Amino acid sequence: MDPKKSAETQLRVGRLTKAHGLKGAIKLELFTDTPEQRFTPGAVFTLQVPTESKWHGRTLELAELRWYNGHPVGFFKGVDDRSEAETLIKAILWVNQDPAELPEEEDAWYDHQLVGLKALRDGELVGLVARVDHLPAQDLLAIATDRGEVLVPFVKAIVPAVDIEAGTVTLTPPPGLLEELPDDDEPTDSPTP
């Protein structure tokens, strides 16, 4: 391992949602586009659970991932019955991730790679990426500006370029997204008849 390599960061990849059957299986909500890479037998997840949970501070190892009616279901080592599975419901699964590693998919980035980037419009700094919101219709970049936070649709037409090495995202927003437009009702200097 290269000693100059960046320290690993945690990446959220899933959430345990519901016990499935009697043998300890648990339905999953996936937060990754590559479950075949993240959810392989032997994968170890750090758990995000309440401090009073018996699972607090522990990890969970995947024994097998199966698909039932299009839904992912995980079998985990040490979780052998429904009662034990129910103690893990709502747990969030995290994995270690090299922050410099990019997803294999083109034009895809991890949230931690986008947060903190300078948002530029016409080459001028308008703010910084504060976070990425993942909504059903599309992702949004929350840009911290001098006027406050602005939510920018993370689509190619409005965010045509992301340059991780330069630390920038380029914005081409429609009028009114980053600035207030004058009201049409404002009086003009022209005389009225």
PyMOL commands that set and color helices and strands:
alter all, ss='L'
color gray80, all
select helices_A, chain A and resi 35-38+82-86+111-114
alter helices_A, ss='H'
color red, helices_A
select strands_A, chain A and resi 9-20+25-30+44-48+59-68+71-76+92-97+118-121+124-134+139-145+148-153+161-163+168-171
alter strands_A, ss='S'
color yellow, strands_A
deselect
rebuild
show_as cartoon
